[in-house]
């Protein structure tokens, strides 16, 4: 846990500051490496004052601290192993970065890969991988309040739906506040069923979205009560919180042990295919953007494409229209 007084670690022996942690490191984001032996913190506090352009990686056993890549919104582990996803956010556009996890070193390092998703604006939550590793869901954004789901490893977008717009300005009229707060920001979960995304609603229902069949079914859970949070347990059950303080544990059919074993094989194959189809971003001092190959789930852009684009239409994503306008203005000055 990171607070105003720095980093604190809960252990069987009690609460203490982790060995090697920078003094006063009030990280905005914390995550454990997949093996639990390295603590990742963002932004970096290795240098006085810290900085969002890098992060810290702290080996909890030795206290050794090293440099990590820039990230700002949680870290999600792919169930196939050796691969994580995180976000690099900006008001203009947000990258969903994928990284190889080098666990042969202490501390374990995140090594960003060239293939990445690009999302409009900012304000997203930590990405979610499905249990079989074939889908990744991202909840946001600050202006559109959307749910986007992408196939993995292809990164093809298979679902994009708004859940109601949050407040677009200040001061906030009450009806805008009601709209913003009705849908929980923690309302997505993948259970153990392959290809099924669950969405918690303000009416107390859970929506079961079959991504493969493009079908949705509504299940009444807490009728008339806003569902304030949804999560999945390690074994695939769903845990639902209601606006009145209710907690409900739901058992969802997850198939036979053979089916679950097959799901693990599918997730490993998906992670391997993604890693083999891309390369690590070189540590050459250049900006991250110069090395990424990005997709919005429909189209793909190389770095050179984005550096030269000067025209975009009303149907193009906001980030592309902004990029085109910036490039056009720069070329005009030159």
C-alpha positions as CSV (number, residue, x, y, z in Angstrom):
1,X,0.0,0.0,0.0
2,X,1.3,3.5,-0.9
3,X,0.2,6.5,1.1
4,X,1.4,9.9,2.2
5,X,4.0,8.4,4.5
6,X,5.4,6.1,1.8
7,X,5.2,2.4,1.0
8,X,3.9,-0.2,3.5
9,X,4.0,-3.9,3.2
10,X,1.8,-6.4,5.2
11,X,3.7,-9.6,6.1
12,X,3.2,-12.5,8.6
13,X,5.7,-10.7,10.8
14,X,3.8,-7.4,10.7
15,X,3.6,-4.1,8.8
16,X,6.8,-2.4,7.6
17,X,8.4,-0.5,4.8
18,X,9.7,-2.9,2.2
19,X,13.5,-3.2,2.1
20,X,15.0,-0.9,-0.6
21,X,11.8,1.1,-1.1
22,X,12.5,4.8,-1.9
23,X,11.7,7.1,1.1
24,X,8.3,8.7,0.8
25,X,7.4,6.8,-2.4
26,X,3.7,7.5,-2.6
27,X,3.1,5.6,-5.8
28,X,-0.1,6.3,-7.7
29,X,-0.1,2.7,-9.1
30,X,1.1,-0.6,-7.6
31,X,1.1,-4.1,-9.0
32,X,2.8,-7.4,-8.3
33,X,4.7,-9.4,-10.9
34,X,3.1,-12.7,-11.8
35,X,5.3,-14.6,-9.5
36,X,4.6,-12.2,-6.6
37,X,8.3,-11.5,-5.9
38,X,8.5,-8.1,-7.5
39,X,6.5,-5.0,-6.7
40,X,6.0,-2.6,-9.6
41,X,5.3,1.1,-8.8
42,X,4.4,4.1,-10.9
43,X,5.4,6.8,-11.3
44,X,9.1,6.3,-10.5
45,X,10.5,7.5,-7.2
46,X,14.1,6.4,-7.9
47,X,15.1,10.0,-8.6
48,X,14.1,12.9,-6.4
49,X,10.7,14.1,-7.3
50,X,9.8,11.0,-9.3
51,X,8.6,11.0,-12.9
52,X,5.8,9.6,-15.1
53,X,8.2,8.6,-17.9
54,X,9.3,5.5,-16.0
55,X,8.3,3.2,-13.2
56,X,10.1,1.3,-10.4
57,X,10.6,-2.4,-10.0
58,X,11.4,-3.6,-6.4
59,X,12.6,-7.1,-5.6
60,X,10.9,-7.8,-2.3
61,X,13.5,-10.4,-1.2
62,X,16.7,-8.4,-1.7
63,X,15.5,-4.8,-1.8
64,X,17.1,-4.3,-5.2
65,X,15.3,-1.6,-7.2
66,X,15.4,-1.2,-10.9
67,X,13.9,0.9,-13.7
68,X,10.7,-0.1,-15.5
69,X,8.6,1.3,-18.4
70,X,6.0,4.0,-18.2
71,X,2.6,2.8,-17.1
72,X,-0.3,4.4,-15.1
73,X,-3.4,2.2,-14.8
74,X,-3.0,-1.2,-13.2
75,X,-1.4,-4.3,-14.6
76,X,-3.3,-7.4,-15.9
77,X,-1.7,-10.8,-16.2
78,X,-2.6,-12.9,-19.2
79,X,-3.6,-16.4,-18.0
80,X,-1.3,-18.0,-20.6
81,X,1.7,-16.7,-18.6
82,X,4.7,-14.5,-19.4
83,X,2.6,-11.6,-20.7
84,X,0.9,-8.6,-19.0
85,X,-1.1,-5.6,-20.2
86,X,-1.2,-2.1,-18.8
87,X,-2.2,1.4,-19.9
88,X,-0.3,4.6,-20.8
89,X,-2.9,7.3,-20.6
90,X,-3.2,10.8,-22.1
91,X,-6.2,13.1,-22.7
92,X,-5.6,12.8,-26.5
93,X,-5.2,9.0,-26.6
94,X,-4.4,6.0,-24.4
95,X,-2.2,3.1,-25.3
96,X,-2.9,-0.4,-24.0
97,X,0.6,-1.8,-23.9
98,X,1.5,-5.4,-23.8
99,X,4.8,-6.5,-22.2
100,X,6.8,-9.6,-21.9
101,X,7.6,-10.4,-18.3
102,X,11.3,-11.3,-17.7
103,X,11.2,-13.4,-14.5
104,X,14.7,-14.6,-14.9
105,X,16.0,-11.5,-13.2
106,X,15.5,-9.8,-9.8
107,X,13.6,-7.6,-9.9
108,X,11.3,-9.0,-12.6
109,X,11.1,-6.6,-15.6
110,X,8.3,-5.6,-17.9
111,X,9.5,-5.4,-21.5
112,X,7.0,-3.5,-23.6
113,X,6.1,-5.0,-27.0
114,X,5.6,-3.2,-30.3
115,X,2.0,-4.3,-30.9
116,X,-0.5,-2.1,-28.9
117,X,-4.0,-1.0,-28.8
118,X,-4.9,2.7,-29.1
119,X,-8.0,4.1,-27.3
120,X,-9.7,7.4,-27.5
121,X,-9.1,9.9,-24.6
122,X,-8.3,8.6,-21.1
123,X,-10.0,7.5,-17.9
124,X,-9.9,3.8,-18.4
125,X,-9.8,1.0,-15.8
126,X,-7.2,-1.9,-15.7
127,X,-7.7,-4.2,-18.6
128,X,-9.3,-7.6,-18.1
129,X,-8.3,-10.9,-19.7
130,X,-10.8,-13.7,-20.1
131,X,-9.9,-17.0,-18.3
132,X,-9.1,-18.7,-21.6
133,X,-7.0,-15.7,-22.8
134,X,-8.9,-15.2,-26.0
135,X,-10.4,-11.8,-25.1
136,X,-9.4,-8.6,-23.4
137,X,-12.0,-6.1,-22.1
138,X,-11.3,-2.4,-21.3
139,X,-13.7,-0.2,-19.4
140,X,-13.7,3.6,-19.9
141,X,-13.4,6.3,-21.0
142,X,-13.6,9.7,-19.4
143,X,-16.0,11.1,-22.0
144,X,-17.7,8.1,-23.5
145,X,-18.1,5.6,-20.6
146,X,-17.7,2.6,-22.9
147,X,-16.9,-1.1,-22.9
148,X,-14.6,-2.4,-25.6
149,X,-13.7,-6.1,-26.1
150,X,-11.0,-7.3,-28.4
151,X,-10.1,-10.8,-29.6
152,X,-6.7,-12.0,-28.5
153,X,-4.1,-12.4,-30.0
154,X,-5.6,-10.7,-33.2
155,X,-6.7,-7.6,-31.3
156,X,-9.8,-7.4,-33.5
157,X,-12.6,-5.5,-31.8
158,X,-15.7,-7.6,-31.3
159,X,-17.7,-5.4,-28.9
160,X,-18.0,-1.6,-28.4
161,X,-20.9,-0.3,-26.4
162,X,-21.6,2.9,-24.4
163,X,-23.1,2.7,-20.9
164,X,-24.2,6.3,-20.6
165,X,-22.2,9.5,-20.7
166,X,-20.4,10.8,-17.6
167,X,-20.4,14.5,-16.9
168,X,-19.0,16.5,-19.9
169,X,-18.3,19.8,-18.0
170,X,-18.4,21.9,-14.9
171,X,-20.6,22.9,-13.1
172,X,-22.4,19.6,-13.1
173,X,-26.2,19.6,-13.3
174,X,-27.8,16.9,-11.1
175,X,-29.1,14.9,-14.1
176,X,-25.5,14.6,-15.3
177,X,-24.3,13.5,-11.9
178,X,-27.1,10.8,-11.8
179,X,-26.1,9.5,-15.2
180,X,-22.4,9.4,-14.3
181,X,-22.8,7.6,-11.0
182,X,-25.5,5.1,-12.1
183,X,-23.1,2.7,-13.9
184,X,-20.3,1.4,-11.7
185,X,-16.7,1.8,-12.9
186,X,-16.1,-1.7,-11.6
187,X,-18.8,-3.6,-13.4
188,X,-17.0,-6.0,-15.7
189,X,-15.8,-9.5,-15.1
190,X,-14.9,-12.7,-17.0
191,X,-15.9,-15.9,-15.2
192,X,-14.6,-19.3,-16.1
193,X,-16.9,-19.8,-19.1
194,X,-14.9,-19.2,-22.3
195,X,-16.1,-16.3,-24.4
196,X,-18.5,-14.9,-21.8
197,X,-18.4,-11.4,-20.4
198,X,-20.5,-10.3,-17.4
199,X,-21.7,-6.7,-17.0
200,X,-23.3,-5.4,-13.8
201,X,-26.1,-2.8,-14.3
202,X,-27.7,0.0,-12.2
203,X,-31.0,-2.0,-12.1
204,X,-29.6,-4.9,-10.1
205,X,-29.3,-7.2,-13.1
206,X,-26.3,-9.0,-14.6
207,X,-25.9,-9.2,-18.3
208,X,-24.3,-12.3,-19.7
209,X,-22.7,-11.5,-23.0
210,X,-21.7,-14.4,-25.2
211,X,-18.9,-12.9,-27.4
212,X,-18.7,-15.9,-29.7
213,X,-22.4,-16.0,-30.4
214,X,-23.0,-12.2,-30.2
215,X,-25.9,-12.8,-27.8
216,X,-26.8,-11.3,-24.4
217,X,-29.0,-12.6,-21.6
218,X,-30.1,-10.6,-18.5
219,X,-30.2,-12.2,-15.1
220,X,-32.0,-10.6,-12.1
221,X,-29.7,-10.6,-9.1
222,X,-30.7,-7.7,-6.8
223,X,-33.8,-6.3,-8.2
224,X,-34.2,-2.5,-7.8
225,X,-30.7,-2.1,-6.3
226,X,-27.8,-0.6,-8.2
227,X,-24.9,-3.1,-8.6
228,X,-21.9,-1.2,-7.3
229,X,-19.1,-3.7,-8.1
230,X,-18.5,-7.0,-9.9
231,X,-15.5,-9.3,-9.7
232,X,-14.6,-12.9,-10.4
233,X,-12.9,-15.2,-7.9
234,X,-9.8,-17.3,-8.7
235,X,-12.1,-20.3,-9.4
236,X,-14.5,-18.4,-11.6
237,X,-17.4,-17.6,-9.3
238,X,-18.9,-14.1,-9.5
239,X,-18.9,-11.7,-6.5
240,X,-21.5,-8.9,-6.7
241,X,-21.8,-5.9,-4.5
242,X,-25.1,-4.0,-4.2
243,X,-25.7,-0.3,-3.5
244,X,-27.3,-1.1,-0.2
245,X,-24.3,-3.0,1.2
246,X,-25.3,-6.4,-0.1
247,X,-22.6,-9.0,-1.1
248,X,-23.7,-11.9,-3.3
249,X,-21.5,-14.9,-4.4
250,X,-22.8,-16.5,-7.6
251,X,-21.7,-19.9,-8.8
252,X,-21.6,-20.2,-12.6
253,X,-21.3,-23.5,-14.4
254,X,-17.7,-23.8,-15.6
255,X,-17.8,-27.2,-17.4
256,X,-15.8,-30.3,-16.7
257,X,-12.2,-30.6,-15.5
258,X,-11.3,-31.5,-19.1
259,X,-12.9,-28.3,-20.3
260,X,-10.9,-26.2,-17.9
261,X,-7.7,-28.0,-18.8
262,X,-8.4,-27.3,-22.5
263,X,-9.0,-23.6,-21.6
264,X,-5.6,-23.4,-20.0
265,X,-4.0,-24.9,-23.2
266,X,-5.9,-22.3,-25.3
267,X,-4.7,-19.4,-23.1
268,X,-1.0,-20.6,-23.3
269,X,-1.4,-20.9,-27.1
270,X,-2.8,-17.3,-27.3
271,X,0.0,-15.8,-25.3
272,X,2.6,-17.7,-27.3
273,X,1.1,-16.6,-30.6
274,X,1.1,-12.9,-29.5
275,X,4.7,-13.0,-28.3
276,X,5.9,-14.7,-31.5
277,X,4.1,-12.1,-33.7
278,X,5.8,-9.0,-32.3
279,X,9.0,-7.8,-30.9
280,X,10.2,-5.8,-27.8
281,X,10.4,-2.0,-28.0
282,X,14.1,-1.3,-28.2
283,X,15.6,0.6,-25.3
284,X,17.3,3.2,-27.5
285,X,16.1,6.4,-25.9
286,X,13.5,7.2,-28.6
287,X,10.0,8.0,-27.6
288,X,7.7,5.0,-27.2
289,X,5.4,6.2,-30.0
290,X,8.2,5.8,-32.6
291,X,8.2,2.0,-32.2
292,X,4.6,1.1,-31.7
293,X,2.3,-0.6,-34.3
294,X,-1.1,0.4,-33.0
295,X,-4.7,-0.8,-33.8
296,X,-8.1,0.4,-32.6
297,X,-9.4,-3.1,-33.3
298,X,-10.4,-2.2,-36.9
299,X,-7.4,-0.5,-38.6
300,X,-3.7,-0.7,-37.9
301,X,-1.1,2.1,-38.1
302,X,2.7,2.1,-38.2
303,X,4.5,4.9,-36.5
304,X,5.4,6.4,-39.9
305,X,1.7,6.5,-40.8
306,X,0.8,8.6,-37.8
307,X,3.7,10.9,-38.3
308,X,2.5,11.9,-41.7
309,X,-1.3,11.8,-41.6
310,X,-2.9,15.2,-42.2
311,X,-6.5,14.5,-42.9
312,X,-9.2,12.6,-41.0
313,X,-13.0,12.5,-41.3
314,X,-15.8,12.9,-38.8
315,X,-16.2,9.2,-38.5
316,X,-12.5,8.7,-37.5
317,X,-11.6,8.3,-33.8
318,X,-10.9,11.5,-31.9
319,X,-7.3,10.7,-31.4
320,X,-6.7,10.4,-35.1
321,X,-8.4,13.7,-35.9
322,X,-6.2,15.4,-33.3
323,X,-3.1,13.8,-34.7
324,X,-4.0,14.9,-38.2
325,X,-4.6,18.5,-37.1
326,X,-1.3,18.6,-35.2
327,X,0.6,17.2,-38.2
328,X,-1.1,19.6,-40.7
329,X,-0.3,22.6,-38.5
330,X,3.3,21.5,-38.2
331,X,3.8,20.9,-41.9
332,X,2.2,24.3,-42.6
333,X,4.8,26.1,-40.3
334,X,7.6,24.2,-42.1
